[in-house]
């Protein structure tokens, strides 16, 4: 069954009217002071269920202190600056900021992460943050580290807070099936094609965005045109295979059959797409359009077919399966 318009808006981070203010702290001295605040500090890649639980606790802290709830995060993700081989990301920085702004907080502060910021210890970093907010309490994950080589952790921050009357909480990491919910685990599940488990850990289907580019046009010739979606290289893409998905075009979401990876049957065709979607019920030209794609269910592995008829029958069967579950009508997220 297709999700409701409200649920779909949440999947695609489309509820901008409910968003908190996003502050880019390019120059701390020139930013408007936000007043007294309880803060949470972290990267928050994926804004998964563990992050959501921490931020819910932050909001409770803020209400108890009678102050604002503010998330402090980084742009870009610190490992882009400090790691020789940064991990794939679960979302773009823009999506991360918008997702955080929709968690019920009062503001999101994006700190430009530079080598200079990376070298700061917790004392110097919190001194910078104090130029924006009067810190009343701090929440971080229990594994949080800050500064060169991760020299500052929860214990060091708690000592800092004890001297200033600021409560510092190291939030215990949320677990599912006996394992910690974290961005690393979610990336691993996506690389295995486990998009339904990834959705359980995230609290919503995994979503990415891209631009529709030209393809080999074989799908159109066989009766099921596909959109060749190009995504940023830094974004994690699920394992090769065929999936059920949802595609947002402008303000309407369409059910879709999605192929990830170089189709084995057309592996020698230079124009073959690595991520393509057949939008069920959609009629229109998507070339050059910005679209968003959410993965809802793994269907089957990619494979070479013995004949064109077998390929067509299999793909049509996949499309019929999705049509039976999700229908073939677009759903406006503005409804």
C-alpha positions in Angstrom: 0.0 0.0 0.0 1.3 3.4 -0.9 2.3 5.7 2.0 0.1 8.8 2.8 1.1 12.2 1.6 2.3 13.1 5.1 4.4 10.0 5.4 5.9 10.5 1.9 6.8 14.2 2.8 8.7 12.8 5.8 10.6 10.3 3.6 11.7 13.0 1.2 12.3 15.8 3.9 9.7 17.9 2.2 8.1 19.5 5.3 10.0 22.8 5.1 7.2 24.7 6.7 7.8 22.8 10.0 11.6 23.3 9.9 13.7 25.1 12.5 16.1 27.8 11.6 19.4 26.7 10.0 22.4 28.9 11.0 25.7 28.6 9.1 28.4 29.7 11.5 30.9 30.9 8.9 32.1 33.7 11.2 31.1 33.1 14.8 31.5 36.7 15.9 29.1 37.9 13.2 26.3 35.4 13.9 23.3 36.4 15.9 23.4 35.1 19.4 20.6 32.5 19.9 20.3 32.9 23.7 20.3 30.2 26.3 20.2 26.7 24.8 20.7 23.0 25.5 22.8 21.6 22.6 23.5 18.3 21.0 26.8 18.0 19.0 27.5 15.5 16.3 27.7 14.7 12.6 24.3 12.9 12.5 24.8 11.3 9.1 21.5 9.6 8.2 19.7 11.2 11.1 18.8 7.6 12.1 16.8 6.3 15.1 19.7 6.6 17.5 20.2 10.3 16.5 16.4 10.9 16.8 16.4 9.4 20.3 19.3 11.7 21.4 17.6 14.7 19.9 14.3 13.9 21.7 16.3 13.9 25.0 17.8 17.2 24.0 14.4 18.7 23.5 13.3 17.5 26.9 16.5 19.0 28.5 15.7 22.3 26.8 12.2 22.4 28.0 13.3 21.5 31.5 15.8 24.4 31.4 13.3 26.8 29.8 15.6 27.4 26.9 16.1 26.6 23.2 17.1 23.2 21.8 19.9 23.6 19.3 21.7 20.9 17.3 25.4 21.7 16.5 26.7 19.8 13.5 29.4 20.1 10.8 29.7 21.0 7.2 31.2 19.0 5.6 31.3 15.7 7.5 34.6 15.8 9.5 36.0 12.6 7.9 36.0 14.4 4.5 38.6 16.7 6.0 40.6 14.4 8.2 40.4 11.0 6.6 42.4 9.9 3.5 39.5 7.7 2.5 36.2 9.2 3.7 33.2 6.9 4.1 30.3 7.1 1.7 27.5 9.3 3.1 23.9 8.4 3.8 22.8 11.9 2.8 24.0 15.2 1.4 24.9 17.9 3.8 21.8 19.9 2.7 19.5 16.9 3.4 21.2 16.3 6.8 20.6 19.9 7.8 16.9 19.8 6.6 16.3 16.5 8.4 17.8 17.8 11.6 15.7 21.0 11.3 12.6 18.8 11.2 13.3 17.0 14.5 11.5 19.5 16.8 14.5 21.5 17.7 14.6 25.3 17.7 17.7 25.8 15.5 20.5 23.9 13.7 24.0 25.3 13.7 26.3 24.2 10.9 29.9 24.7 11.8 32.2 24.8 8.8 34.7 22.0 9.4 38.2 23.0 8.5 41.6 21.7 9.5 41.7 24.6 12.0 38.5 23.4 13.6 39.7 19.9 13.5 42.7 20.9 15.6 40.6 22.5 18.4 40.2 20.7 21.7 36.8 20.6 23.5 37.6 23.8 25.5 38.4 25.8 22.4 35.5 24.4 20.4 32.9 25.0 23.1 34.3 28.5 23.6 33.5 29.1 19.9 30.0 27.6 20.3 29.4 29.8 23.3 29.6 32.8 21.0 26.3 31.6 19.5 24.5 30.2 22.5 24.6 30.4 26.3 25.1 26.6 26.9 22.9 25.1 29.6 23.4 21.4 28.9 25.1 19.3 26.3 24.2 15.9 24.8 26.5 13.8 22.7 26.8 10.1 21.8 28.7 8.0 24.4 31.4 7.4 21.7 31.8 11.1 20.8 35.3 12.4 20.2 36.5 15.9 19.4 39.9 17.5 18.6 43.1 16.3 17.0 43.3 12.5 17.2 39.9 12.4 19.1 41.7 13.6 22.2 38.5 15.0 23.9 35.7 12.6 24.8 32.7 12.6 27.1 34.8 12.5 30.3 36.8 15.6 29.3 33.6 17.5 28.4 32.0 16.5 31.6 34.9 18.0 33.5 34.6 21.2 31.5 30.9 21.3 32.3 31.3 20.6 36.0 33.4 23.8 36.3 30.7 25.8 34.6 27.5 24.3 35.9 26.7 22.7 32.6 25.4 19.2 32.5 27.1 17.0 29.9 25.4 13.7 29.0 27.0 10.9 27.0 24.0 9.3 25.4 24.0 5.5 25.3 23.8 4.3 21.7 20.6 2.7 20.7 20.7 -0.9 19.7 18.5 -3.1 17.4 18.9 -6.9 17.3 21.8 -6.7 19.7 23.8 -4.3 17.5 24.4 -0.6 17.7 22.4 1.6 15.3 25.0 3.8 13.6 25.8 5.2 10.2 28.5 2.5 9.6 26.1 -0.3 10.2 23.4 1.2 7.9 26.0 1.6 5.1 27.0 -2.0 5.6 23.3 -3.1 5.3 22.8 -1.0 2.2 25.9 -2.6 0.6 24.3 -6.0 1.2 21.0 -4.9 -0.4 19.2 -5.0 2.9 17.1 -1.8 2.3 14.2 -2.9 4.5 16.6 -3.4 7.5 18.2 -0.1 6.7 14.8 1.5 6.8 14.1 0.0 10.2 17.4 1.5 11.5 16.8 4.9 9.9 13.1 5.1 10.9 12.2 5.6 7.2 13.1 4.3 3.8 16.6 5.1 2.5 16.5 8.0 0.1 19.0 9.6 -2.3 18.8 12.3 -4.9 20.1 12.7 -8.4 19.8 14.1 -11.9 18.2 12.2 -14.8 20.8 11.7 -17.6 20.7 10.0 -21.0 20.8 6.2 -21.2 20.8 3.4 -23.7 17.0 3.6 -24.3 16.6 -0.2 -24.3 13.8 0.0 -21.7 11.8 2.3 -23.9 12.1 0.0 -26.8 10.9 -2.9 -24.7 7.9 -1.0 -23.3 9.1 0.1 -19.9 11.1 3.4 -20.2 13.6 4.0 -17.4 15.2 7.1 -15.9 19.0 6.9 -15.7 19.7 8.7 -12.3 23.1 10.0 -11.6 23.9 10.6 -7.9 26.9 12.2 -6.2 29.9 9.9 -5.9 30.0 10.4 -2.2 26.5 9.0 -1.6 26.1 5.4 -0.6 24.1 3.4 -3.2 22.6 0.0 -2.3 24.0 -3.3 -3.6 23.4 -4.3 -7.2 20.0 -5.7 -7.7 16.4 -4.9 -8.5 14.3 -3.0 -5.9 10.8 -1.6 -5.3 11.1 2.1 -4.8 9.4 5.5 -4.7 10.5 8.4 -7.0 9.7 12.1 -6.2 9.3 14.3 -9.3 8.6 17.9 -8.4 5.9 17.4 -5.8 4.5 14.0 -6.8 5.7 10.6 -5.7 5.5 7.6 -8.1 5.9 3.9 -7.5 9.0 2.5 -9.3 11.0 -0.5 -10.3 14.6 0.3 -9.7 17.8 -1.4 -11.0 21.1 -0.7 -9.3 24.3 -1.6 -10.9 25.5 -2.3 -14.5 22.8 -4.5 -16.0 24.6 -7.8 -16.8 22.7 -8.2 -20.1 24.1 -4.8 -21.3 27.4 -4.8 -19.5 29.3 -4.1 -22.7 27.1 -1.1 -23.6 29.0 2.1 -22.6 25.6 3.9 -22.1 24.3 1.4 -19.6 23.1 3.0 -16.4 24.2 2.1 -12.9 21.0 3.4 -11.3 17.7 3.4 -13.3 14.1 3.6 -12.4 10.9 2.8 -14.2 8.2 5.1 -12.8 4.9 3.2 -12.9 2.0 5.3 -14.2 4.2 8.3 -15.1 4.1 9.7 -18.6 6.6 12.5 -19.4 10.1 13.4 -20.2 12.4 13.4 -17.2 15.7 14.1 -19.0 17.6 16.7 -17.0 15.2 16.6 -14.0 16.2 16.5 -10.4 14.5 13.5 -8.8 14.6 11.8 -5.4 14.5 8.0 -5.0 13.6 6.0 -1.9 14.2 2.2 -1.7 11.4 0.3 -0.1 12.0 -3.4 -0.9 14.6 -5.7 -2.4 13.1 -7.8 -5.2 15.9 -9.9 -6.8 19.6 -10.0 -7.8 20.7 -8.8 -11.2 21.5 -11.5 -13.7 22.1 -12.3 -17.3 19.0 -13.5 -19.2 19.0 -16.3 -21.8 16.8 -14.3 -24.1 15.2 -10.9 -24.6 11.8 -12.5 -24.0 12.9 -13.8 -20.7 14.2 -10.4 -19.7 11.0 -8.7 -20.7 8.8 -11.2 -18.9 10.9 -10.9 -15.7 10.9 -7.1 -15.7 7.2 -7.0 -16.4 6.6 -9.4 -13.5 8.6 -7.1 -11.2 6.6 -4.1 -12.3 3.3 -6.0 -11.9 4.3 -7.0 -8.4 5.0 -3.3 -7.5 1.9 -2.1 -9.1 -0.2 -4.6 -7.1 1.4 -3.3 -3.8 1.7 0.4 -4.5 -0.7 1.1 -7.4 0.1 3.2 -10.4 -1.0 6.6 -9.4 1.2 9.5 -8.3 0.7 10.9 -4.8 1.1 14.7 -4.3 3.0 15.5 -1.1 1.4 18.9 -1.1 -2.0 17.3 -0.4 
